[in-house]
Amino acid sequence: MKKVMISLNSIDKVKSFVNTISKFDSDFDLISGRYVIDAKSIMGIFSLDLSQPIELTIHAEDDAEILEAVKPYMV
């Protein structure tokens, strides 16, 4: 399990992010305050406060490829 901070401050970034991580079979959570949502859910992401960086939790054994894919969103 790996945790990184990401920024999704535009609609295009959210769509691109969901398309990117949906290619992986692993589970992803986004944590904002006391809310935890499935990172593959566009509707869930839009329920969060996107003005601040969000914590992405990656539930995968080998996360090197995933980290490379989400690098454009990391802060």
PDB file of N, CA, C and O in Angstrom:
ATOM      1  N   MET A   1       0.852  -1.180   0.000  1.00  0.00           N
ATOM      2  CA  MET A   1       0.000   0.000   0.000  1.00  0.00           C
ATOM      3  C   MET A   1       0.893   1.237   0.000  1.00  0.00           C
ATOM      4  O   MET A   1       1.865   1.318   0.751  1.00  0.00           O
ATOM      5  N   LYS A   2       0.551   2.186  -0.846  1.00  0.00           N
ATOM      6  CA  LYS A   2       1.333   3.418  -0.994  1.00  0.00           C
ATOM      7  C   LYS A   2       0.378   4.594  -0.956  1.00  0.00           C
ATOM      8  O   LYS A   2      -0.725   4.517  -1.498  1.00  0.00           O
ATOM      9  N   LYS A   3       0.791   5.689  -0.318  1.00  0.00           N
ATOM     10  CA  LYS A   3      -0.035   6.905  -0.254  1.00  0.00           C
ATOM     11  C   LYS A   3       0.727   8.062  -0.879  1.00  0.00           C
ATOM     12  O   LYS A   3       1.899   8.285  -0.576  1.00  0.00           O
ATOM     13  N   VAL A   4       0.046   8.798  -1.760  1.00  0.00           N
ATOM     14  CA  VAL A   4       0.614   9.992  -2.388  1.00  0.00           C
ATOM     15  C   VAL A   4      -0.444  11.087  -2.401  1.00  0.00           C
ATOM     16  O   VAL A   4      -1.640  10.803  -2.350  1.00  0.00           O
ATOM     17  N   MET A   5       0.000  12.333  -2.470  1.00  0.00           N
ATOM     18  CA  MET A   5      -0.917  13.461  -2.560  1.00  0.00           C
ATOM     19  C   MET A   5      -1.057  13.846  -4.035  1.00  0.00           C
ATOM     20  O   MET A   5      -0.067  13.956  -4.759  1.00  0.00           O
ATOM     21  N   ILE A   6      -2.299  14.048  -4.462  1.00  0.00           N
ATOM     22  CA  ILE A   6      -2.560  14.430  -5.851  1.00  0.00           C
ATOM     23  C   ILE A   6      -3.444  15.671  -5.885  1.00  0.00           C
ATOM     24  O   ILE A   6      -4.103  16.017  -4.905  1.00  0.00           O
ATOM     25  N   SER A   7      -3.439  16.324  -7.033  1.00  0.00           N
ATOM     26  CA  SER A   7      -4.289  17.496  -7.243  1.00  0.00           C
ATOM     27  C   SER A   7      -5.164  17.254  -8.469  1.00  0.00           C
ATOM     28  O   SER A   7      -4.668  16.943  -9.552  1.00  0.00           O
ATOM     29  N   LEU A   8      -6.467  17.400  -8.282  1.00  0.00           N
ATOM     30  CA  LEU A   8      -7.432  17.239  -9.377  1.00  0.00           C
ATOM     31  C   LEU A   8      -8.288  18.505  -9.428  1.00  0.00           C
ATOM     32  O   LEU A   8      -9.465  18.483  -9.069  1.00  0.00           O
ATOM     33  N   ASN A   9      -7.681  19.614  -9.881  1.00  0.00           N
ATOM     34  CA  ASN A   9      -8.350  20.905  -9.777  1.00  0.00           C
ATOM     35  C   ASN A   9      -9.092  21.334 -11.039  1.00  0.00           C
ATOM     36  O   ASN A   9      -9.445  22.505 -11.178  1.00  0.00           O
ATOM     37  N   SER A  10      -9.333  20.398 -11.961  1.00  0.00           N
ATOM     38  CA  SER A  10     -10.156  20.727 -13.134  1.00  0.00           C
ATOM     39  C   SER A  10     -10.926  19.483 -13.585  1.00  0.00           C
ATOM     40  O   SER A  10     -10.548  18.353 -13.277  1.00  0.00           O
ATOM     41  N   ILE A  11     -11.995  19.717 -14.308  1.00  0.00           N
ATOM     42  CA  ILE A  11     -12.826  18.608 -14.792  1.00  0.00           C
ATOM     43  C   ILE A  11     -12.020  17.703 -15.723  1.00  0.00           C
ATOM     44  O   ILE A  11     -12.134  16.479 -15.655  1.00  0.00           O
ATOM     45  N   ASP A  12     -11.209  18.302 -16.591  1.00  0.00           N
ATOM     46  CA  ASP A  12     -10.393  17.505 -17.514  1.00  0.00           C
ATOM     47  C   ASP A  12      -9.390  16.629 -16.765  1.00  0.00           C
ATOM     48  O   ASP A  12      -9.147  15.485 -17.151  1.00  0.00           O
ATOM     49  N   LYS A  13      -8.808  17.169 -15.690  1.00  0.00           N
ATOM     50  CA  LYS A  13      -7.868  16.382 -14.892  1.00  0.00           C
ATOM     51  C   LYS A  13      -8.566  15.186 -14.243  1.00  0.00           C
ATOM     52  O   LYS A  13      -8.011  14.088 -14.193  1.00  0.00           O
ATOM     53  N   VAL A  14      -9.779  15.403 -13.749  1.00  0.00           N
ATOM     54  CA  VAL A  14     -10.528  14.314 -13.105  1.00  0.00           C
ATOM     55  C   VAL A  14     -10.811  13.211 -14.121  1.00  0.00           C
ATOM     56  O   VAL A  14     -10.583  12.035 -13.839  1.00  0.00           O
ATOM     57  N   LYS A  15     -11.303  13.583 -15.298  1.00  0.00           N
ATOM     58  CA  LYS A  15     -11.604  12.571 -16.330  1.00  0.00           C
ATOM     59  C   LYS A  15     -10.350  11.821 -16.753  1.00  0.00           C
ATOM     60  O   LYS A  15     -10.367  10.596 -16.880  1.00  0.00           O
ATOM     61  N   SER A  16      -9.277  12.543 -16.967  1.00  0.00           N
ATOM     62  CA  SER A  16      -8.016  11.930 -17.372  1.00  0.00           C
ATOM     63  C   SER A  16      -7.480  11.002 -16.278  1.00  0.00           C
ATOM     64  O   SER A  16      -6.986   9.915 -16.573  1.00  0.00           O
ATOM     65  N   PHE A  17      -7.579  11.432 -15.018  1.00  0.00           N
ATOM     66  CA  PHE A  17      -7.113  10.624 -13.888  1.00  0.00           C
ATOM     67  C   PHE A  17      -7.890   9.312 -13.791  1.00  0.00           C
ATOM     68  O   PHE A  17      -7.295   8.245 -13.641  1.00  0.00           O
ATOM     69  N   VAL A  18      -9.209   9.392 -13.877  1.00  0.00           N
ATOM     70  CA  VAL A  18     -10.043   8.178 -13.793  1.00  0.00           C
ATOM     71  C   VAL A  18      -9.740   7.236 -14.949  1.00  0.00           C
ATOM     72  O   VAL A  18      -9.654   6.024 -14.748  1.00  0.00           O
ATOM     73  N   ASN A  19      -9.577   7.768 -16.154  1.00  0.00           N
ATOM     74  CA  ASN A  19      -9.221   6.925 -17.303  1.00  0.00           C
ATOM     75  C   ASN A  19      -7.872   6.248 -17.091  1.00  0.00           C
ATOM     76  O   ASN A  19      -7.699   5.084 -17.452  1.00  0.00           O
ATOM     77  N   THR A  20      -6.922   6.964 -16.514  1.00  0.00           N
ATOM     78  CA  THR A  20      -5.583   6.418 -16.279  1.00  0.00           C
ATOM     79  C   THR A  20      -5.608   5.273 -15.277  1.00  0.00           C
ATOM     80  O   THR A  20      -5.064   4.202 -15.548  1.00  0.00           O
ATOM     81  N   ILE A  21      -6.239   5.488 -14.113  1.00  0.00           N
ATOM     82  CA  ILE A  21      -6.186   4.440 -13.078  1.00  0.00           C
ATOM     83  C   ILE A  21      -7.154   3.294 -13.352  1.00  0.00           C
ATOM     84  O   ILE A  21      -7.006   2.212 -12.783  1.00  0.00           O
ATOM     85  N   SER A  22      -8.140   3.516 -14.214  1.00  0.00           N
ATOM     86  CA  SER A  22      -9.074   2.435 -14.537  1.00  0.00           C
ATOM     87  C   SER A  22      -8.405   1.327 -15.347  1.00  0.00           C
ATOM     88  O   SER A  22      -8.946   0.228 -15.463  1.00  0.00           O
ATOM     89  N   LYS A  23      -7.244   1.610 -15.901  1.00  0.00           N
ATOM     90  CA  LYS A  23      -6.501   0.600 -16.658  1.00  0.00           C
ATOM     91  C   LYS A  23      -5.858  -0.450 -15.752  1.00  0.00           C
ATOM     92  O   LYS A  23      -5.432  -1.506 -16.220  1.00  0.00           O
ATOM     93  N   PHE A  24      -5.791  -0.150 -14.453  1.00  0.00           N
ATOM     94  CA  PHE A  24      -5.162  -1.062 -13.501  1.00  0.00           C
ATOM     95  C   PHE A  24      -6.226  -1.836 -12.723  1.00  0.00           C
ATOM     96  O   PHE A  24      -7.304  -1.313 -12.441  1.00  0.00           O
ATOM     97  N   ASP A  25      -5.907  -3.101 -12.377  1.00  0.00           N
ATOM     98  CA  ASP A  25      -6.847  -3.935 -11.634  1.00  0.00           C
ATOM     99  C   ASP A  25      -6.856  -3.635 -10.143  1.00  0.00           C
ATOM    100  O   ASP A  25      -7.758  -4.082  -9.435  1.00  0.00           O
ATOM    101  N   SER A  26      -5.883  -2.897  -9.655  1.00  0.00           N
ATOM    102  CA  SER A  26      -5.761  -2.611  -8.223  1.00  0.00           C
ATOM    103  C   SER A  26      -6.886  -1.702  -7.735  1.00  0.00           C
ATOM    104  O   SER A  26      -7.600  -1.078  -8.520  1.00  0.00           O
ATOM    105  N   ASP A  27      -7.017  -1.651  -6.408  1.00  0.00           N
ATOM    106  CA  ASP A  27      -7.995  -0.754  -5.791  1.00  0.00           C
ATOM    107  C   ASP A  27      -7.313   0.552  -5.418  1.00  0.00           C
ATOM    108  O   ASP A  27      -6.149   0.574  -5.018  1.00  0.00           O
ATOM    109  N   PHE A  28      -8.066   1.648  -5.558  1.00  0.00           N
ATOM    110  CA  PHE A  28      -7.565   2.980  -5.251  1.00  0.00           C
ATOM    111  C   PHE A  28      -8.605   3.709  -4.414  1.00  0.00           C
ATOM    112  O   PHE A  28      -9.798   3.655  -4.715  1.00  0.00           O
ATOM    113  N   ASP A  29      -8.159   4.389  -3.369  1.00  0.00           N
ATOM    114  CA  ASP A  29      -9.049   5.210  -2.547  1.00  0.00           C
ATOM    115  C   ASP A  29      -8.558   6.645  -2.567  1.00  0.00           C
ATOM    116  O   ASP A  29      -7.354   6.901  -2.596  1.00  0.00           O
ATOM    117  N   LEU A  30      -9.496   7.575  -2.553  1.00  0.00           N
ATOM    118  CA  LEU A  30      -9.169   8.981  -2.370  1.00  0.00           C
ATOM    119  C   LEU A  30      -9.694   9.397  -1.011  1.00  0.00           C
ATOM    120  O   LEU A  30     -10.846   9.126  -0.670  1.00  0.00           O
ATOM    121  N   ILE A  31      -8.843  10.059  -0.233  1.00  0.00           N
ATOM    122  CA  ILE A  31      -9.205  10.459   1.121  1.00  0.00           C
ATOM    123  C   ILE A  31      -9.120  11.973   1.224  1.00  0.00           C
ATOM    124  O   ILE A  31      -8.070  12.568   0.981  1.00  0.00           O
ATOM    125  N   SER A  32     -10.228  12.582   1.584  1.00  0.00           N
ATOM    126  CA  SER A  32     -10.302  14.027   1.778  1.00  0.00           C
ATOM    127  C   SER A  32     -11.045  14.272   3.085  1.00  0.00           C
ATOM    128  O   SER A  32     -12.261  14.094   3.163  1.00  0.00           O
ATOM    129  N   GLY A  33     -10.304  14.679   4.107  1.00  0.00           N
ATOM    130  CA  GLY A  33     -10.926  14.860   5.424  1.00  0.00           C
ATOM    131  C   GLY A  33     -11.399  13.525   5.957  1.00  0.00           C
ATOM    132  O   GLY A  33     -10.609  12.590   6.083  1.00  0.00           O
ATOM    133  N   ARG A  34     -12.680  13.426   6.271  1.00  0.00           N
ATOM    134  CA  ARG A  34     -13.208  12.161   6.796  1.00  0.00           C
ATOM    135  C   ARG A  34     -13.882  11.312   5.722  1.00  0.00           C
ATOM    136  O   ARG A  34     -14.472  10.275   6.025  1.00  0.00           O
ATOM    137  N   TYR A  35     -13.793  11.753   4.469  1.00  0.00           N
ATOM    138  CA  TYR A  35     -14.422  11.023   3.369  1.00  0.00           C
ATOM    139  C   TYR A  35     -13.416  10.135   2.644  1.00  0.00           C
ATOM    140  O   TYR A  35     -12.305  10.563   2.333  1.00  0.00           O
ATOM    141  N   VAL A  36     -13.821   8.893   2.380  1.00  0.00           N
ATOM    142  CA  VAL A  36     -13.017   7.950   1.607  1.00  0.00           C
ATOM    143  C   VAL A  36     -13.891   7.460   0.463  1.00  0.00           C
ATOM    144  O   VAL A  36     -14.973   6.916   0.686  1.00  0.00           O
ATOM    145  N   ILE A  37     -13.417   7.656  -0.764  1.00  0.00           N
ATOM    146  CA  ILE A  37     -14.206   7.226  -1.920  1.00  0.00           C
ATOM    147  C   ILE A  37     -13.342   6.399  -2.866  1.00  0.00           C
ATOM    148  O   ILE A  37     -12.113   6.453  -2.818  1.00  0.00           O
ATOM    149  N   ASP A  38     -14.007   5.637  -3.722  1.00  0.00           N
ATOM    150  CA  ASP A  38     -13.324   4.851  -4.749  1.00  0.00           C
ATOM    151  C   ASP A  38     -12.782   5.818  -5.795  1.00  0.00           C
ATOM    152  O   ASP A  38     -13.539   6.595  -6.377  1.00  0.00           O
ATOM    153  N   ALA A  39     -11.469   5.772  -6.033  1.00  0.00           N
ATOM    154  CA  ALA A  39     -10.841   6.722  -6.958  1.00  0.00           C
ATOM    155  C   ALA A  39     -11.239   6.489  -8.410  1.00  0.00           C
ATOM    156  O   ALA A  39     -10.976   7.340  -9.259  1.00  0.00           O
ATOM    157  N   LYS A  40     -11.866   5.359  -8.714  1.00  0.00           N
ATOM    158  CA  LYS A  40     -12.308   5.087 -10.085  1.00  0.00           C
ATOM    159  C   LYS A  40     -13.717   5.627 -10.345  1.00  0.00           C
ATOM    160  O   LYS A  40     -14.256   5.461 -11.439  1.00  0.00           O
ATOM    161  N   SER A  41     -14.308   6.271  -9.341  1.00  0.00           N
ATOM    162  CA  SER A  41     -15.667   6.797  -9.449  1.00  0.00           C
ATOM    163  C   SER A  41     -15.646   8.300  -9.712  1.00  0.00           C
ATOM    164  O   SER A  41     -15.303   9.085  -8.827  1.00  0.00           O
ATOM    165  N   ILE A  42     -16.011   8.698 -10.926  1.00  0.00           N
ATOM    166  CA  ILE A  42     -16.036  10.124 -11.258  1.00  0.00           C
ATOM    167  C   ILE A  42     -17.022  10.868 -10.358  1.00  0.00           C
ATOM    168  O   ILE A  42     -16.712  11.951  -9.861  1.00  0.00           O
ATOM    169  N   MET A  43     -18.192  10.302 -10.151  1.00  0.00           N
ATOM    170  CA  MET A  43     -19.192  10.953  -9.301  1.00  0.00           C
ATOM    171  C   MET A  43     -18.675  11.097  -7.870  1.00  0.00           C
ATOM    172  O   MET A  43     -18.903  12.117  -7.221  1.00  0.00           O
ATOM    173  N   GLY A  44     -17.987  10.081  -7.391  1.00  0.00           N
ATOM    174  CA  GLY A  44     -17.412  10.144  -6.043  1.00  0.00           C
ATOM    175  C   GLY A  44     -16.378  11.248  -5.931  1.00  0.00           C
ATOM    176  O   GLY A  44     -16.351  11.978  -4.940  1.00  0.00           O
ATOM    177  N   ILE A  45     -15.527  11.374  -6.940  1.00  0.00           N
ATOM    178  CA  ILE A  45     -14.483  12.409  -6.919  1.00  0.00           C
ATOM    179  C   ILE A  45     -15.109  13.797  -6.883  1.00  0.00           C
ATOM    180  O   ILE A  45     -14.636  14.671  -6.157  1.00  0.00           O
ATOM    181  N   PHE A  46     -16.164  14.006  -7.656  1.00  0.00           N
ATOM    182  CA  PHE A  46     -16.796  15.323  -7.676  1.00  0.00           C
ATOM    183  C   PHE A  46     -17.528  15.648  -6.374  1.00  0.00           C
ATOM    184  O   PHE A  46     -17.928  16.794  -6.169  1.00  0.00           O
ATOM    185  N   SER A  47     -17.710  14.665  -5.492  1.00  0.00           N
ATOM    186  CA  SER A  47     -18.322  14.944  -4.192  1.00  0.00           C
ATOM    187  C   SER A  47     -17.288  15.457  -3.189  1.00  0.00           C
ATOM    188  O   SER A  47     -17.650  15.877  -2.090  1.00  0.00           O
ATOM    189  N   LEU A  48     -15.998  15.426  -3.560  1.00  0.00           N
ATOM    190  CA  LEU A  48     -14.934  15.878  -2.671  1.00  0.00           C
ATOM    191  C   LEU A  48     -14.600  17.345  -2.909  1.00  0.00           C
ATOM    192  O   LEU A  48     -14.979  17.922  -3.928  1.00  0.00           O
ATOM    193  N   ASP A  49     -13.889  17.938  -1.960  1.00  0.00           N
ATOM    194  CA  ASP A  49     -13.375  19.300  -2.103  1.00  0.00           C
ATOM    195  C   ASP A  49     -12.115  19.233  -2.956  1.00  0.00           C
ATOM    196  O   ASP A  49     -11.056  18.833  -2.471  1.00  0.00           O
ATOM    197  N   LEU A  50     -12.222  19.621  -4.216  1.00  0.00           N
ATOM    198  CA  LEU A  50     -11.106  19.505  -5.158  1.00  0.00           C
ATOM    199  C   LEU A  50     -10.190  20.719  -5.161  1.00  0.00           C
ATOM    200  O   LEU A  50      -9.238  20.774  -5.939  1.00  0.00           O
ATOM    201  N   SER A  51     -10.468  21.694  -4.300  1.00  0.00           N
ATOM    202  CA  SER A  51      -9.615  22.879  -4.248  1.00  0.00           C
ATOM    203  C   SER A  51      -8.318  22.604  -3.482  1.00  0.00           C
ATOM    204  O   SER A  51      -7.360  23.372  -3.573  1.00  0.00           O
ATOM    205  N   GLN A  52      -8.299  21.513  -2.734  1.00  0.00           N
ATOM    206  CA  GLN A  52      -7.125  21.124  -1.945  1.00  0.00           C
ATOM    207  C   GLN A  52      -6.556  19.823  -2.494  1.00  0.00           C
ATOM    208  O   GLN A  52      -7.282  19.055  -3.125  1.00  0.00           O
ATOM    209  N   PRO A  53      -5.261  19.557  -2.266  1.00  0.00           N
ATOM    210  CA  PRO A  53      -4.714  18.247  -2.649  1.00  0.00           C
ATOM    211  C   PRO A  53      -5.429  17.121  -1.888  1.00  0.00           C
ATOM    212  O   PRO A  53      -5.868  17.301  -0.752  1.00  0.00           O
ATOM    213  N   ILE A  54      -5.531  15.971  -2.534  1.00  0.00           N
ATOM    214  CA  ILE A  54      -6.246  14.819  -1.990  1.00  0.00           C
ATOM    215  C   ILE A  54      -5.253  13.663  -1.842  1.00  0.00           C
ATOM    216  O   ILE A  54      -4.341  13.507  -2.654  1.00  0.00           O
ATOM    217  N   GLU A  55      -5.443  12.866  -0.803  1.00  0.00           N
ATOM    218  CA  GLU A  55      -4.569  11.719  -0.593  1.00  0.00           C
ATOM    219  C   GLU A  55      -5.065  10.519  -1.399  1.00  0.00           C
ATOM    220  O   GLU A  55      -6.216  10.106  -1.260  1.00  0.00           O
ATOM    221  N   LEU A  56      -4.202   9.969  -2.231  1.00  0.00           N
ATOM    222  CA  LEU A  56      -4.511   8.776  -3.018  1.00  0.00           C
ATOM    223  C   LEU A  56      -3.836   7.588  -2.356  1.00  0.00           C
ATOM    224  O   LEU A  56      -2.622   7.597  -2.153  1.00  0.00           O
ATOM    225  N   THR A  57      -4.612   6.566  -2.019  1.00  0.00           N
ATOM    226  CA  THR A  57      -4.072   5.331  -1.460  1.00  0.00           C
ATOM    227  C   THR A  57      -4.138   4.257  -2.532  1.00  0.00           C
ATOM    228  O   THR A  57      -5.203   3.967  -3.077  1.00  0.00           O
ATOM    229  N   ILE A  58      -2.986   3.671  -2.826  1.00  0.00           N
ATOM    230  CA  ILE A  58      -2.880   2.631  -3.852  1.00  0.00           C
ATOM    231  C   ILE A  58      -2.746   1.285  -3.152  1.00  0.00           C
ATOM    232  O   ILE A  58      -1.792   1.065  -2.406  1.00  0.00           O
ATOM    233  N   HIS A  59      -3.693   0.388  -3.388  1.00  0.00           N
ATOM    234  CA  HIS A  59      -3.667  -0.946  -2.781  1.00  0.00           C
ATOM    235  C   HIS A  59      -3.115  -1.931  -3.812  1.00  0.00           C
ATOM    236  O   HIS A  59      -3.869  -2.638  -4.479  1.00  0.00           O
ATOM    237  N   ALA A  60      -1.789  -1.963  -3.929  1.00  0.00           N
ATOM    238  CA  ALA A  60      -1.149  -2.842  -4.917  1.00  0.00           C
ATOM    239  C   ALA A  60       0.207  -3.289  -4.389  1.00  0.00           C
ATOM    240  O   ALA A  60       0.877  -2.553  -3.665  1.00  0.00           O
ATOM    241  N   GLU A  61       0.601  -4.496  -4.756  1.00  0.00           N
ATOM    242  CA  GLU A  61       1.911  -5.008  -4.347  1.00  0.00           C
ATOM    243  C   GLU A  61       3.025  -4.315  -5.119  1.00  0.00           C
ATOM    244  O   GLU A  61       3.983  -3.815  -4.528  1.00  0.00           O
ATOM    245  N   ASP A  62       2.897  -4.287  -6.430  1.00  0.00           N
ATOM    246  CA  ASP A  62       3.908  -3.671  -7.279  1.00  0.00           C
ATOM    247  C   ASP A  62       3.334  -2.366  -7.816  1.00  0.00           C
ATOM    248  O   ASP A  62       2.570  -2.365  -8.782  1.00  0.00           O
ATOM    249  N   ASP A  63       3.705  -1.257  -7.186  1.00  0.00           N
ATOM    250  CA  ASP A  63       3.072   0.010  -7.545  1.00  0.00           C
ATOM    251  C   ASP A  63       3.947   0.930  -8.394  1.00  0.00           C
ATOM    252  O   ASP A  63       3.575   2.081  -8.621  1.00  0.00           O
ATOM    253  N   ALA A  64       5.087   0.459  -8.865  1.00  0.00           N
ATOM    254  CA  ALA A  64       5.997   1.307  -9.645  1.00  0.00           C
ATOM    255  C   ALA A  64       5.333   1.814 -10.929  1.00  0.00           C
ATOM    256  O   ALA A  64       5.426   2.998 -11.250  1.00  0.00           O
ATOM    257  N   GLU A  65       4.670   0.925 -11.656  1.00  0.00           N
ATOM    258  CA  GLU A  65       4.003   1.320 -12.905  1.00  0.00           C
ATOM    259  C   GLU A  65       2.849   2.284 -12.624  1.00  0.00           C
ATOM    260  O   GLU A  65       2.622   3.228 -13.381  1.00  0.00           O
ATOM    261  N   ILE A  66       2.134   2.044 -11.549  1.00  0.00           N
ATOM    262  CA  ILE A  66       1.006   2.910 -11.180  1.00  0.00           C
ATOM    263  C   ILE A  66       1.515   4.300 -10.802  1.00  0.00           C
ATOM    264  O   ILE A  66       0.948   5.309 -11.224  1.00  0.00           O
ATOM    265  N   LEU A  67       2.575   4.350 -10.015  1.00  0.00           N
ATOM    266  CA  LEU A  67       3.130   5.645  -9.600  1.00  0.00           C
ATOM    267  C   LEU A  67       3.597   6.446 -10.820  1.00  0.00           C
ATOM    268  O   LEU A  67       3.440   7.666 -10.861  1.00  0.00           O
ATOM    269  N   GLU A  68       4.162   5.769 -11.793  1.00  0.00           N
ATOM    270  CA  GLU A  68       4.585   6.448 -13.013  1.00  0.00           C
ATOM    271  C   GLU A  68       3.363   7.020 -13.751  1.00  0.00           C
ATOM    272  O   GLU A  68       3.421   8.123 -14.295  1.00  0.00           O
ATOM    273  N   ALA A  69       2.268   6.267 -13.765  1.00  0.00           N
ATOM    274  CA  ALA A  69       1.054   6.700 -14.469  1.00  0.00           C
ATOM    275  C   ALA A  69       0.393   7.898 -13.801  1.00  0.00           C
ATOM    276  O   ALA A  69      -0.164   8.756 -14.485  1.00  0.00           O
ATOM    277  N   VAL A  70       0.447   7.967 -12.464  1.00  0.00           N
ATOM    278  CA  VAL A  70      -0.220   9.070 -11.744  1.00  0.00           C
ATOM    279  C   VAL A  70       0.713  10.251 -11.470  1.00  0.00           C
ATOM    280  O   VAL A  70       0.303  11.230 -10.847  1.00  0.00           O
ATOM    281  N   LYS A  71       1.949  10.167 -11.924  1.00  0.00           N
ATOM    282  CA  LYS A  71       2.930  11.227 -11.675  1.00  0.00           C
ATOM    283  C   LYS A  71       2.451  12.611 -12.125  1.00  0.00           C
ATOM    284  O   LYS A  71       2.733  13.585 -11.428  1.00  0.00           O
ATOM    285  N   PRO A  72       1.738  12.753 -13.258  1.00  0.00           N
ATOM    286  CA  PRO A  72       1.287  14.096 -13.664  1.00  0.00           C
ATOM    287  C   PRO A  72       0.307  14.744 -12.676  1.00  0.00           C
ATOM    288  O   PRO A  72       0.118  15.960 -12.706  1.00  0.00           O
ATOM    289  N   TYR A  73      -0.312  13.950 -11.810  1.00  0.00           N
ATOM    290  CA  TYR A  73      -1.313  14.468 -10.867  1.00  0.00           C
ATOM    291  C   TYR A  73      -0.737  14.709  -9.477  1.00  0.00           C
ATOM    292  O   TYR A  73      -1.377  15.339  -8.635  1.00  0.00           O
ATOM    293  N   MET A  74       0.475  14.204  -9.236  1.00  0.00           N
ATOM    294  CA  MET A  74       1.073  14.299  -7.909  1.00  0.00           C
ATOM    295  C   MET A  74       1.539  15.718  -7.608  1.00  0.00           C
ATOM    296  O   MET A  74       1.972  16.455  -8.494  1.00  0.00           O
ATOM    297  N   VAL A  75       1.436  16.081  -6.319  1.00  0.00           N
ATOM    298  CA  VAL A  75       1.910  17.410  -5.883  1.00  0.00           C
ATOM    299  C   VAL A  75       3.113  17.256  -4.984  1.00  0.00           C
ATOM    300  O   VAL A  75       3.662  18.252  -4.512  1.00  0.00           O
TER     301      VAL A  75
END
